[in-house]
């Protein structure tokens, strides 16, 4: 989807910096401000930002031709959109973190679980996965997997008659020797 916000921000910067140098008539400037507002409005719709209230205020400012107030208004709208987008991105990252944590909690017994395999499942880079995971876990993913496996192994030792070799397999350790080292 097109990034209307970037286009608007660039246009605003040009207008704000070059406002007096641009040989534009008042009508041309009004059209330019309208174009920027339309782009911002589209972007607001793309990211579920409520923009209906701004339509009236913008129309009034444009009608009264308060150029300084228009610039302030559009800049403020851009800033509000930025904050909204940052909040949305944080929410997405938090959701991803919780999903990763829950996945690991449910699949720690899989001997093939590792940062690479989990990153592949969630279609993110190793780096993104590690950063996301840190927000919900005090330890890196491999350490959490080991801790979960060890806790499960202790519980199985206490409550079952399985051999240590069987427990090592049931809890996802690659081998009995790896289990002993953990």
N, C-alpha and C positions, 0 to 999 in steps of 0.2 A: 504494500500500500504506500502511496506517495507520502513523503514527509513534508506536509504543508508547513509545519512549524519552522523547519529550517529555512524554507523559502521566505516565510514571513519575517523571521528574525534577521535574515540577510537584507531584505528590503528595508526593514525598519532601521537597521544600522546605517545603510546608505542614506536614507532620508534624514536621519538625525544628524549624521556627520556632515552631509553635503547639502543640508536643507537650503542654505542661502546661496550656495554655488550653483544649484540646479536651476536652469532657466525655464521653470515651469509656471504656467499660469495657475491662478487659483483653481480653475476648473480641472486642470490636469492633476494638480495635487489632490483635489477631492477624489478624482477617479482612482488615483494611486492608493489613497487611504482606503477607499472602498474595496479595491482589489485585495489589499492586505487583510482587511477585516473578513472578507469572504474566505480567503485562504485560512485564516485563523479559525473561523467558524467551522470550516470543513475538518480541520485538524481536531478541533474540540469534539466534533461528532465522532471522528475516528477513534478517539480515546475516551469516549463516554464522559466528556466534561460538559456540565450544564452551561450552555451559552445563551439561552433565550433571554435572560435578563440583560445581557450586554447589548442586544440588538437595539433596544429602545434608547439606551444611554448613548450608543454610538450615533444613532440617527439624529438625536438632539444636538450632540456636539458638532456633527457634520453640517446640520442645518444652520446652526449659529456660527459656523466657521470659526471655531476656537482651535486654531492650529496647535498651539502649545498644549492645550488640554487634550487634543486628539492624540498627540504624540505620547503624552503621559498615560492616557487611557490604553492605547495599543501596547505600550511597553509593559504596563501593569497586567494586561491580559496575557501577554507572553510569559511574564513571570509566574502568574497563577497557573497557566498551562504547564510550565516547567515543573512547578511543585506538584501538581496533580500527576504528571507523568512519573516523577520520581517516587511518589507514594505508590502508584500502580506497580512500578518496577520492584519496589521493596516488597510489596505484597506477593508478587509473583515469585520472588526469590525466597520469601518465607514459606510459601506453599511448596516450592520445590524442595526446600530443606526438610520440611516435615515429611514429604513423600519419600525422600531418600532415606531418612531415618527409619520410617515405618517399613520400607522395603528391606533394609538391612536387618531390622529386628525380626522380620518374618523369614528371612532367607539366610541367616548366618550359618546354618547347617550345611549349606551348599559349599563343597570344598573349592569350587571355582570362583567364589565371590571375592572380588578385589576392586580396587579403585577403577581400573580399566573396564571391567565388566559392568559395574554399576553405571559408570559414565556412558557407556554404550547403550545400556537399557534406557537411560533418561535422555539420551541424545544431547549430551553436553560434554564439554572438554573436561579433562582431568582437573584442570585448574579451577574451572567453574564449580565442579562437583566438590572439590576440597573446600573452596571458599563458602559455598552454600552449607556444607555439612558442619562447618565450624559454628554456624549460628545456632544450631540445635544440640550440638554435642560438645562436651568439654575435651574430647579426645579425637584424634584423627580416625578415619573410617577403619583402617586395618586394626588399630588398637581396640576399637569398639567391637569389631568382629571377634577378636581374640577374647575379650572380656566376656562377651555373651557365650562363646563356646565354653570357656572355663566354668562360668556359672552353671551352665547346663550340665557339663561333665560332673561337677560337684554334686548337683542334684541327682543325677543318674547313679553316681557311686553310692550315695546315701539311700536311695529308694529302690534300686534294682539289684539283680544278681548278674548283670552283664559284666564281662571281663573288661579290663582297661582297653584292650585292643578294640573290642566292639564299641565301647563308649567313644573312643577316639574317632571311629568311623561315623557313628551316629551324630556326633557334634560337629562334623565337618573338617576335622583336621586331616591334612594330606596323608599323614602316616602316623603310626604309633610313636615313632621317635620324635616327630614334631610335637605330638601331644605331650610327651614326657618333658620336652624343653619348655613348653608353655607353663 
